[in-house]
Amino acid sequence: MPDVLTKDTRIADTRKVSPLLGALTIAGFMLVAVVLLSVMVGSRSLDPATIFAALAGQADAEAQAILWEHRLPRTVLGVLGGAALAVAGVVMQGQTRNPLADPGLLGITAGASLAVVLSISVLGIVTPAGYLWFAYAGAALGALIVFVIGTLAGRRRDPSPASLILAGAAVSALLSAITGVILLIDVAALDAYRFWTVGSLTGGRSLDSVLLVAPLMLLGAILVVAQSSALDAFALGDDMAQSLGRRILPTRLGGFAAVTLLVGGATSLVGSLGFVGLVAPHIARGIVGPSHARLLPLSALLGAVLVLGADILGRLLVQPAELPVGIVLGVIGGPAFLVLVVRLFREAR
């Protein structure tokens, strides 16, 4: 009998793991495909032979400049930014138990935007590399304000999902209003800011910027991995999670810090990219189910594919010009969001 039970358990485990492995394999191939397309597609196409020659330093100077100064940086930015936003979306939806939760709800994007505008208007910084740390600091400050207000407003000084979402909405509205006032007063700052705020993988962004921010984003990813089982417990409610031995405040604070590190890094690198943290987790959840140990890796891959795919479309649709990736994501994500809302309302009936 024990042997039979062990065999049945192994079969059940295999059935659970197989969809994840299949989904990760397909998503991995999709990511490889969009990475190759991202390196190849542009105002000047690069064939695979030229790409390998440029990587080896044997191509002409123009091809090497295109690859190392433009295509590779924007590809790395797309992968990193998309994966970070998608993972942050999984954490947000898990911690708040709100399927429509998005990283922008925590005041991170609004805080980064205000900091960028201040750096442009007050200090005269106009390059993405110049206001990189201002964006990150603003994102962290916005998130900290939301967490403090959510904690003070929560029951027994415990930041509930509802108090965090309401605090995030209020703080985001306030910071966005301040940003708007500054832009009305200093019209010259609008030109530099509007290019950043629509989200882009180009415009002075380099691999050096990635190397500066990557350690903090890696720390955020480690915090998320450490909390994957806690997120499953949170899905059952705070009381049930506490009865399972989870400490609510430290766990929520850790998740909040992880989201801040991931979204702050992504926003400082590529600007404001909407819908990635909302759409990618829902696609992953429909494939592998609600377990966060399965959701997190698949969401990261799908987020990277989504951002890079949108960037490639932006290059192809209006050649020889380009559409910023944030605009393309808005066109794709808007209808997807409406479909998601309709589906959730139907399920709630």
C-alpha positions in Angstrom: 0.0 0.0 0.0 2.8 2.6 0.8 4.3 1.8 -2.6 1.0 2.4 -4.3 0.5 5.7 -2.5 4.0 6.8 -3.3 3.5 6.0 -6.9 0.1 7.8 -7.0 1.7 10.8 -5.4 4.5 10.8 -7.9 2.0 10.7 -10.8 0.0 13.6 -9.3 3.2 15.6 -8.8 4.2 14.9 -12.4 0.8 16.1 -13.6 1.2 19.3 -11.6 4.7 19.9 -12.8 4.3 19.0 -16.5 2.0 22.0 -17.4 4.5 24.3 -15.7 7.5 22.8 -17.6 5.6 23.0 -20.9 4.5 26.6 -20.3 8.0 27.6 -19.2 9.5 25.9 -22.3 7.1 27.6 -24.7 7.6 31.0 -23.0 11.3 30.5 -23.1 11.3 29.9 -26.8 9.1 32.9 -27.3 11.5 35.0 -25.3 14.5 33.8 -27.4 12.5 34.6 -30.6 11.7 38.1 -29.6 15.2 38.7 -28.3 16.6 37.7 -31.7 14.0 39.9 -33.5 14.7 42.8 -31.2 18.4 42.6 -32.2 17.7 42.2 -35.9 14.8 44.6 -36.5 15.2 48.4 -36.9 15.9 51.2 -39.4 18.8 49.0 -40.5 18.1 45.3 -40.4 20.9 43.0 -39.1 21.0 39.4 -40.3 22.3 36.7 -38.0 25.7 36.5 -39.7 26.2 40.2 -39.2 25.1 40.0 -35.5 27.6 37.2 -34.8 30.3 39.1 -36.6 29.5 42.2 -34.5 29.6 40.2 -31.3 33.0 38.9 -32.3 34.2 42.4 -33.2 34.6 41.5 -36.9 31.7 43.5 -38.5 31.8 47.0 -39.9 31.9 49.9 -37.5 28.3 50.9 -38.2 26.9 47.4 -37.5 28.9 47.2 -34.3 27.7 50.6 -33.1 24.1 49.6 -33.9 24.4 46.3 -32.0 26.3 47.4 -28.9 25.0 51.0 -28.5 21.4 50.5 -29.5 19.9 47.1 -30.1 21.5 45.2 -27.2 20.8 47.9 -24.5 17.1 48.2 -25.5 16.7 44.4 -25.6 18.2 44.0 -22.1 16.1 46.9 -20.9 13.0 45.3 -22.3 13.6 41.9 -20.8 14.6 43.3 -17.4 11.8 45.9 -17.2 9.1 43.5 -18.4 10.1 40.7 -16.1 10.3 43.0 -13.1 6.9 44.6 -13.7 5.2 41.3 -14.2 6.7 39.8 -11.0 5.7 42.9 -9.1 2.2 42.5 -10.4 2.0 39.0 -9.1 3.1 40.1 -5.6 0.7 43.1 -5.6 -2.3 40.9 -6.6 -1.3 38.2 -4.1 -0.7 40.6 -1.2 -3.9 42.7 -1.8 -6.0 39.8 -3.0 -7.2 42.1 -5.7 -7.0 40.6 -9.2 -6.9 44.1 -10.7 -4.0 45.3 -8.6 -1.2 46.9 -10.5 2.3 48.1 -9.3 1.2 51.7 -10.1 -1.3 51.6 -7.2 1.4 51.9 -4.6 2.5 55.4 -5.6 5.7 54.1 -7.1 5.2 55.5 -10.6 3.8 58.8 -9.4 6.7 59.2 -7.0 9.2 58.5 -9.7 7.5 60.9 -12.1 7.6 63.7 -9.6 11.3 63.1 -8.8 12.1 63.1 -12.5 10.2 66.4 -13.1 12.0 68.0 -10.2 15.4 66.9 -11.4 14.6 68.3 -14.9 13.1 71.5 -13.7 15.3 72.4 -10.7 18.7 70.8 -11.6 18.4 70.9 -15.4 19.0 67.2 -15.9 17.6 66.1 -19.3 19.1 62.6 -19.9 17.7 59.3 -18.6 21.2 58.4 -17.2 21.2 61.7 -15.4 17.9 61.3 -13.6 18.1 57.5 -13.1 18.7 57.7 -9.3 16.1 60.5 -8.9 13.5 58.3 -10.4 14.5 55.4 -8.1 14.5 57.6 -5.0 11.2 59.1 -5.9 9.7 55.7 -6.4 11.0 54.5 -3.0 9.7 57.7 -1.3 6.3 57.4 -2.8 6.0 53.7 -1.7 7.2 54.6 1.8 4.6 57.3 2.2 1.9 54.9 1.0 3.0 52.2 3.4 3.2 54.5 6.4 -0.3 55.9 5.7 -1.7 52.4 5.0 -0.2 51.2 8.3 -1.6 54.1 10.3 -5.1 53.7 8.7 -5.1 49.9 9.1 -6.7 48.0 11.9 -4.4 47.7 14.9 -1.7 49.6 12.9 -1.7 46.7 10.5 -1.6 47.7 6.8 -4.6 45.9 5.3 -5.0 45.4 1.5 -7.8 47.9 1.5 -5.9 50.6 3.4 -2.8 50.2 1.2 -4.9 50.5 -2.0 -6.7 53.5 -0.8 -3.5 55.2 0.5 -1.8 54.4 -2.8 -4.7 55.9 -4.9 -4.7 59.1 -2.7 -0.9 59.5 -2.7 -0.6 58.8 -6.5 -3.3 61.5 -7.1 -1.5 64.0 -4.9 1.9 63.4 -6.4 0.5 63.5 -10.0 -1.2 66.8 -9.2 2.1 68.3 -8.0 3.8 67.0 -11.1 1.2 68.6 -13.3 1.6 72.0 -11.5 5.3 72.0 -12.0 5.0 71.1 -15.7 2.5 74.0 -16.1 4.9 76.4 -14.5 8.0 75.1 -16.3 6.9 74.2 -19.9 10.6 73.6 -20.9 10.6 70.6 -18.6 7.7 69.0 -20.4 9.7 68.1 -23.5 12.1 65.9 -21.6 9.5 64.5 -19.2 6.9 63.5 -21.8 9.4 61.2 -23.6 10.2 59.5 -20.3 6.7 59.2 -19.0 5.3 57.3 -22.1 7.9 54.6 -21.6 10.7 53.9 -24.0 13.7 51.5 -24.3 15.7 54.1 -26.2 16.9 57.7 -25.8 20.2 57.6 -23.9 19.5 54.4 -22.0 22.6 52.2 -21.8 23.9 49.0 -20.3 25.8 51.1 -17.8 22.4 52.2 -16.4 21.3 48.6 -16.1 24.5 47.6 -14.2 23.8 50.4 -11.7 20.2 49.3 -11.0 20.4 45.6 -11.5 21.8 44.7 -7.9 18.8 46.4 -6.3 16.4 44.7 -8.7 18.1 41.4 -7.9 17.6 42.0 -4.2 13.9 42.6 -4.9 13.7 39.3 -6.9 15.3 37.4 -4.0 12.7 38.9 -1.6 9.9 37.7 -3.9 11.3 34.2 -4.2 11.6 34.0 -0.4 7.9 35.0 0.0 6.3 32.7 -2.7 4.8 30.3 -0.1 3.6 33.2 2.1 1.7 34.7 -0.9 -0.2 31.4 -1.2 -1.2 31.8 2.5 -2.2 35.4 2.0 -4.6 34.3 -0.7 -6.7 32.6 2.0 -7.0 35.8 4.0 -5.0 37.5 6.8 -6.6 35.5 9.6 -6.0 32.2 7.9 -2.4 33.2 7.0 -1.8 34.1 10.6 -3.2 30.7 11.8 -0.8 29.0 9.4 2.1 30.7 11.2 2.7 33.7 8.8 3.6 37.0 10.4 1.4 39.5 8.6 3.3 42.8 9.1 6.9 41.5 8.3 5.6 39.6 5.3 3.6 42.5 3.9 6.6 44.8 4.5 8.9 42.4 2.7 6.5 42.2 -0.3 6.2 46.0 -0.3 10.0 46.4 -0.3 10.3 43.8 -3.1 7.7 45.6 -5.3 9.4 48.9 -4.7 12.9 47.6 -5.7 11.5 45.9 -8.8 9.2 48.6 -10.0 11.4 51.5 -9.0 14.3 49.9 -11.0 12.1 49.3 -14.0 10.6 52.7 -13.9 13.9 54.5 -13.5 15.2 52.6 -16.6 12.4 52.6 -19.0 9.8 55.0 -17.7 6.2 54.3 -17.0 5.0 51.1 -18.7 1.3 50.3 -18.0 -0.6 47.0 -18.0 2.5 44.7 -17.9 2.1 44.0 -14.2 -1.6 43.5 -14.7 -1.9 41.4 -17.9 1.1 39.1 -17.7 0.2 37.6 -14.3 -3.4 36.9 -15.4 -2.1 35.1 -18.6 0.2 33.0 -16.4 -2.5 32.3 -13.9 -4.8 31.0 -16.6 -2.1 28.6 -17.7 -0.5 27.2 -14.4 -3.1 28.1 -11.8 -2.8 30.2 -8.6 0.3 28.7 -7.0 2.9 31.5 -6.7 5.8 29.2 -7.1 4.6 28.5 -10.6 3.2 31.9 -11.3 6.4 33.9 -10.6 8.7 32.4 -13.2 6.1 32.2 -16.0 4.9 35.7 -15.3 8.5 37.0 -15.5 9.0 35.3 -18.9 5.7 36.5 -20.3 6.3 40.1 -19.1 9.6 40.2 -20.9 8.0 38.8 -24.0 5.2 41.3 -23.8 7.4 44.3 -23.5 9.9 43.2 -26.2 7.1 42.2 -28.5 5.5 45.6 -28.1 8.8 47.3 -28.7 9.3 45.4 -32.0 5.8 46.3 -33.1 6.6 50.0 -32.4 9.6 49.8 -34.7 7.7 48.2 -37.5 4.3 50.0 -37.6 5.4 53.5 -38.5 8.8 53.0 -40.2 11.2 54.7 -40.5 9.9 56.4 -37.3 9.2 54.4 -34.1 6.4 54.3 -31.6 7.4 54.3 -27.9 6.8 50.9 -26.3 4.6 52.5 -23.7 2.1 53.7 -26.3 2.0 50.2 -28.0 1.5 48.6 -24.6 -1.4 51.0 -23.9 -3.1 50.0 -27.2 -2.7 46.3 -26.4 -3.3 46.5 -22.7 -6.4 48.7 -22.7 -8.6 46.1 -24.5 -7.0 43.3 -22.5 -7.9 45.1 -19.3 -11.5 45.6 -20.4 -11.8 41.9 -21.2 -10.4 41.0 -17.8 -12.8 43.3 -16.0 -15.8 41.8 -17.9 -14.6 38.3 -17.1 -14.2 39.0 -13.4 -17.6 40.5 -13.2 -19.2 37.5 -14.8 -17.3 35.2 -12.4 -18.5 37.2 -9.5 -22.2 36.8 -10.3 
